[in-house]
Amino acid sequence: MQDFFTQYAKIQNPSFEMVLFTFLLAFICSSLIAFVYWLTSPSTLRTGNYIQSLILSSLIATMILQSIGDNVASGLGILGALTIINFRTSFRDPRDIIFMFAALGTGIACGSYVFMIAIIGTSAFCFVGVCLKFTPFHMGSHVIWELRVRIHHPDQIEAMDEVLERFCRRVTLMDMRTEIGKATDERTHEREFHIVLYNENSHLEMVKALEAIKLTVRRLSKQALTENVIID
């Protein structure tokens, strides 16, 4: 096996079979990365379009690297052509960027005919990705909710924390801001959380409990979904 990888490490004119094998290996490796992403990501963050992008980006990277080869002029020409395209897609989760880099790296390795690096690198990345699923750093496969509340008095903060502790498995403070009324100089505080509920069907109960302590629930929605459950 190692002799095979070494033999085709630097190939100038690849045959049809070699090109086919290269794309097939890139497809298999990127599909494995996409499967690990699906397996280890919260259900509200998994989208079919992104998983397809992981697989297709690897094939594109393979095609570009095979087209360039060792030709510097071709590399500069392709680089100039790619600068015309503006990618304005924003990633809400830094982890998505890492998986996209992994898929592109696999395609680059396959397109450069360094198959050993592509196979070992993909295997190591997927193994660590699955292992991290069982560590405290992982959010699990639960639904992640975005909660934004308006606090009218500092005394409400302690009561709010008690309500969140009662309904939420995990609470992460994402943003905090203070607004001052122009007419009354009254200070209001807004906080945004990412939360994981003990029971996915208890979100309405939680909202009623927050409103019972005179908080204003500005937003409650599932992360990465466009449909808001509650908007005030």
Stockholm file with secondary structure:
# STOCKHOLM 1.0

chainA/1-232         MQDFFTQYAKIQNPSFEMVLFTFLLAFICSSLIAFVYWLTSPSTLRTGNYIQSLILSSLIATMILQSIGDNVASGLGILGALTIINFRTSFRDPRDIIFMFAALGTGIACGSYVFMIAIIGTSAFCFVGVCLKFTPFHMGSHVIWELRVRIHHPDQIEAMDEVLERFCRRVTLMDMRTEIGKATDERTHEREFHIVLYNENSHLEMVKALEAIKLTVRRLSKQALTENVIID
#=GR chainA/1-232 SS CHHHHHHTSSCSSCCHHHHHHHHHHHHHHHHHHHHHHHHHSCTTTCCHHHHHHHHHHHHHHHHHHHHHTTCHHHHHHHHHHHTTCCCCCCCSSHHHHHHHHHHHHHHHHHHTTCHHHHHHHHHHHHHHHHHHTTSTTCCTTSCCEEEEEEESSTTHHHHHHHHHHHHEEEEEEEEEEEEECTTTCCEEEEEEEEEEESSGGGHHHHHHHHHHTTCEEEEEEETTCSCEEEEC
#=GC SS_cons         CHHHHHHTSSCSSCCHHHHHHHHHHHHHHHHHHHHHHHHHSCTTTCCHHHHHHHHHHHHHHHHHHHHHTTCHHHHHHHHHHHTTCCCCCCCSSHHHHHHHHHHHHHHHHHHTTCHHHHHHHHHHHHHHHHHHTTSTTCCTTSCCEEEEEEESSTTHHHHHHHHHHHHEEEEEEEEEEEEECTTTCCEEEEEEEEEEESSGGGHHHHHHHHHHTTCEEEEEEETTCSCEEEEC
//
